[in-house]
Amino acid sequence: MSSNYNAKLIADLYATSDWKRAIRLSDEMVEIGDNIFPRQIYEAYKKFQNTTISHYFVSDLTSFKTSDAIEILKEIAHKTSRSADISMMVDYFIDIGYFESEIVVKVKNLFRADMNSKDIRGYDIETYSAYLKKADKETSNLELFLRECFEDEEQEIDARKTALEELLKLKPKEYINFYYDKYDSIKGKKTENIFVEQISTWHGGIVPKLHQKILEIGSERAKEILQNEQSRIKKEKQSEEMKEQEEIKRQYETADVLHDIGKLRLNINKTSIADERFGFSFFSQSEEIYQQVKPAKTKNEFVGCCIVLRSFLNDFDKQITELKISEERGKEILPNIEKFSGNINKFHFMLKEKGLNIDQDIFGLRNINCIVSKFAHPGKKTNLEINKILKKEVLLFKYYKENNWSALHREVLLKYKKVLEELMKVMAM
């Protein structure tokens, strides 16, 4: 079916003398991408080669990278006198590394003609420059074109900016020095503003002296451009410094919370060992919590922290984790709990059975565990479930909506610290 369709496209392209239809058929051939099409598109090009639409077919031919298409485009490049045709092939010839001298001359002439017409665009300058830089080791002609375009007050601003960018890519030190020495020749012109805008973010070498010269003798507009940029850079630097300070502050704050958590767990263990009702440590001696010392900056980092926290929150001594609870006794002590397999449920059961006044949520431990579990094990409904859980925690929900992961991380740790503080109070009664 496809071969029949392709054959019909070819026949239609040969038969039509309507240039609009020919372009549509050629474009469709490009979409299909069959390697048989370049010859057919070339025939269409020949039919319209002396018209203002020939470059459409050249553009379509550049979509093919076959040896056939390459030879066709080379042939067109040598034969055509239309600048539009050549301009469509420049990128293509860069890609295949084709820099035959006759074509290089045509590109130079095209560059010059476009520049003289005052109708050159930034994209064209970039393309021509890339081609001529690769074609010629000697770039004097290219430099001349770029300088003339940049300094031409009648050219479009976009083209002039691009010309200066390309010139400074070629020989940055030379042309910075050149315009430093010749600054009076560009002062008060659009050329000055373009130049100052370009070098306002530069540094090193003679640039600081150039900036100083602009501030001393430049036009008011040039001074304003440079001062605005320097102000922006200064604010940006200050903002970065503030972020660094905030990061250091967060790390210290997180480290302080972790230190308190470690100390509270140690004191609770000492208390539980000394308490005749228990006689053993509640918590295992785990180092996992200290993996949290670096605040989470991204969601992925926060998820990683939650994976560790989930394990840590459930890490009790084996006398708790291996506790066997009958359904009858479990319902008697904790009537609102359905299952007693989880470590937190076993911990809650043990505390209540020994007569400690512990609330249903164990001072928030269950809620914290639920939150970190949802982040640690995301599923299809996770976002909805997280929203529902966090809405009960105003501050946590605020940080979550703001994507403030470091603040969210620290707040979760603070809530766990509060759980331990409440537990310590109850045990001390």
N, C-alpha and C positions, 0 to 999 in steps of 0.2 A: 504493500500500500504506500509506504513512504517513497520508494523509488518512483512509483507512478506520479506521486504528488510532486516530487522534485523535478521530474521530466516536464510536467505541466508548467511549473514555475519558470523553467528554462525557456520553454516554447513561448510563454507569455512575454518574457523579457525580450526575447529576440523580435517578437512581432510588434511590440508597442513603440509608438513614436511620441507618446505622451510622457513628458519628463517626470511629472508627478507620480504617474503609475509606475514608471521605471524605478524611481527611488523607493517606492513602497515595496516593490518586488525584490529589489536588491537588499533592503533592510530585512525582509523576511528570510532571505537566504542566509544572512548573517546570524539570525536567531536560530536557524536550523543547524548551521555550522558544518554542512557537508563539504568535504575537501574538493568536490567536483565544481563548486560554485565560483572560485576566483576567476577562472577563464571566462565564465559567462558574464560575471560582473565587469570584467575587462572589456568585453565586447560592447556592453552597454556604455562604458566610459568612452570608448572610441566614437560611439554614435553621438555623444553629447560633449566631446572634448573641447569644442570651440565655443561652448556656452558658459554661462555664469554658474551652472550647477554641476560641473564636472567633478568638483572636489567632493561632492557627496559620495560618489562611487569610489574615489580614492580612500576616503575615510572608511568605507565598508571593507575595502580590500585590506586595510591595516588590521582588521579583526582576525585575519588568518595568518598563521605563522608557518605555513607549509613552504617548501622550497619553490613550488610553483608561484605562490603569492609573492614571495621575496623577489623572484626574477621579474615578475610583472611590474612590481613597484619600482624596481631599479630602472626598468625600461621606460616607465612613465616619467621618472625623475629626470632622465637624460633627454627625453624628447619634449617635455612640456615647457611652455613659456609662461604658464599661469602661476602666479605666486601662491594663490589659494591651494593649488594642487601640492606644491612643495611644502607649504606649511603643515598640511595634513600628514606628511610623511616624516617630519623631523624626529618626533619621539620614537617612531618605529625604527628609523635608521640608527638612533642611539642604542636601542635595545639589541639590534642585530650587529652593531659595530661596523656600520658601513659609512666610510668617510672618504669616498672617492673624490679626488681634487675638483672635478667639474661640479659635483654636487655641493662641495664646500663653498665654492665661488657663488653658486646660486643662492645658498643660504645667506652668505654675507650680503649679497645684493638685495635679497629679500629683507634682511634686517635693516639695511640702509634705507630702502624704499619705504618700508613701514614707518621708520623713524621720521623720515622727511615728510611723510603724509600727515604727521601729527596724530595718527590713528593707531599707534602701537599700544598694546596692553601689557600689563605686568606678566601675565602668563606667557605671552610670546617672548618677552625678554628672557625669562627663565629658560624657556625651551631653546631659543637660539644660543644663549650663553652656554648651556650644557653641551650642545652639539659642537660649537666652535672650540670650547675648551678641550674637548676630547679629540677634535680633529687637528688642532694646531698646538704645537708646543710653544710657539711664539704667539703671545696673546695681545700684541700691540694693537692690531686692528680692532679686536674685541674691546679692549680698554678704551680706545678712541670712541667707538660707538656708544659705550656705556657712559662715558664722561659727557659726550654731547647730549645724550638723552637726559641725563640727570640735570645738567645745567641749562637746558632749554626751557625757558620760562613759559613757552606756549604749549608744552606737552602736558598730558594729563598727570595729575598728582600721583596716581597709583603707579603709572609707568615709571615716573621719575624715582619714586621710592624704591621700586624693584631694581632699577638701574644702579642706584647707589648701593643697595644690598649686594648685588652681584659684583660691583667694582671692589667693594671692601672684602668680599670673599676671595677675590683674586690676589690682591696685594694690600692687606689691611694697614700694615705699618706705613707703607709708602704713601697711601692716599690720605691717611690721617695726618701725616706730616705735611703733605702737599697742601691740604686745606687749612692747616694751622698757619702755614707761611702765607697763604693767599686768602686769608680770612676776609680781608677788606673787599676782595673781588665778589664775594657772595653776600656780604652784609646788606641787610635791608631788602633782600629778595626772597621769593618763595624757596629758592635754593638753600638759603641759610636755615630756614625753618625745618626743611626736610632733613638737612644734614644734622642739625642739633637734635632733632627728634631721634634720629638713628643712633647717634653716639652718646646720647644721654645716659644709657645704661652701661656703657663701656667703662673699663678701668684698666690701670696698668700703663706702662710706657709713658708716652707724652699726654695721654688722655687727661689726667688731673690738671696739667698746665693748660690744656685746651679748654677744659671746663672753666677754669679761672679766667681765661681770656674772654670767653663768651660772657661771663658775668660782669666783666669790666668794660668791654667795648661792644658787645653784641647789641642787636636791636632789642627793643622792649619785649617784642613777641618771643624772640629767641631766648631771652633771659627767663621769661615766664615758663616756656616749655621746659627748660633745664631745671628751674627751681621746682616746678610741679613734680617732675620725675624724681628729683632728689628727695623731695618731701615724701613721695609715695614709697620710695625705697627705704627711707628712714622709718616710716610707719610700719612697713612690712617687716623690717628687721626687729623693731620693737615688739611687734606682734609675735614673731617667732621666739624672741627672748622670753616673752610672757608665757608662751605655750610651754617652753622648756622649764620655766620656773614652776608652772602649774603641774607639769609632769613630775618634777622632783618632789613638789609638795604632796601630790597624790601618793607617790611611792612611800614617802615618810609616813603619811597618814595611814596607808594600808599596812605598812610594817608595824605601826603602833597598835592597830586593831588586832593584827595577828599575834603580836606579843601578848596582848591582854587575853585573847582567846586561849593561847597556850598556857598562860598563868592560871586562868580560871579552871581549865580542865585539870591541871595539876593539883590545884587546891581541892577541887571536887573529889578527885581520886584519893587524896590524903584523908579527906573527911569520910568518904565511904569506907575506906579501909578501917578507920578508927571506930566507925559506927557499928555496934554489935548487931544491928539489924541486917547488915550487909557483909562486912568483913573482906571486901575485895574492891579493886579499882573498877569504876564504871567504864572508863575509856581505855582503849588500847594506846600504846605509845607509838603513835603514827607521826611520820614526818610529812605526810601528804599536804597538810594545811600550809606548809611553808612554800609550796609551789605557787601559792597565791600572792606572793609578795609583790610581783609586778602587776600593776592594775591593767585590766583589759582595755585595749584601745578600740577594738573592733568587735563586731558581733561574733565572728569566728573565735576570737580569743576568749570572749565571755563564755561561749559554749564550752570551750576547753576547760575553763575554770569550773563551770557547772558540773562537768563530768567528774572532776576531782572532788568537788564539794559533795556531790551525791554519795560518793563512796565514803567520804570522811564523816558525813552526818550519820551514816548507818554503821560506823565502825566502833562497836562496843566490845567489851570483854566477852569471852566465850561463855561465861556463866550466864550471860544475858542472851547471846545469840543462839545458844544451844538449849535454852529453856523450853520445856515441854508444858503446854497449857491446854488443859481439857476445855472443850467448848462450854461445858456447864460452869466450870470455875471462871472462865474468861468472861462469860456473860454476867456472872455475878459481880465481878469487880469492875468490868468496863462494859456496861449494857449497850452502849452506842457503837461498839466496835464489832464489825462483822467477821473479820479474819484476824488471826493471831500469829501469822507466819512472818510478818515483817519485823525487823529488828527494833524499829521505833515503837511498834505496838507491844512487843515483849518488854521493852524498857519501861513503857508507861504502865503496863500491868504490874511489873515488879515493884515500882515505886508506890503505886496505889495499894497494892497488897500489904506493903510494909507500913501503911498508914500515913504516907506523905500526901499533903493536900495539893494535888496536881490538876490543873484544868484540862479540859477536853483536848485542847490543841498543844498541850505541853509547852505553854508559854510562847507558842508560835513555831515550834520545831516542825510540826507536820506541814504547816503552810510553806515554810522555807524549803523543806524537802520536796514538796509538790512543785514549787517554782523551778528549782534547779533541775528536777527530773524532766520537766517539760522542755527545758532548753537543751538538756543533755541528750534527750532521745526524741528529736523532732519527728513529727508525723504530719499527715495531710491536714489534720484539724488543729495542729499545734498553735498557730497564730491566734485563732479564735479562743482557744482554751487559755492561752497566756494572757490575752486581753481580759478575759473573764476573771482570772485569778488576780491579776495585778490591779484591777480596778478597786479591789478591796484594800490595796496598799497604795495610798495616794502618791507618796513620794516615789515609790518604785515605778508606778505607772507613768509618772511624769518623765522620769529618766528614760524609760523604755521608748516612749513616744518621741523623745528628743534624740534618740540614738546615742545617748550619753552613757556608753558602756562602762567607762571607768567609775562613774558615780553610781551606776546600778550595781556594779560589782562590790564596791565598798559598802553600799547600803545593805546588801545581802549579808556581808560579813558582820556588819554592826548588829543586824537582827539576830544573828546566831550568838553574838556576844551577849546580847540582852537575854536570850534563852538561858545561857549559862549563869548569868547573874541572878536571874529569878530562881533557878534551880538551887544555887548556892544559898540563897536566902531561906528557902523552904527547908533545906537540909540542916541549916543552923538553928532552926526553931526547936 
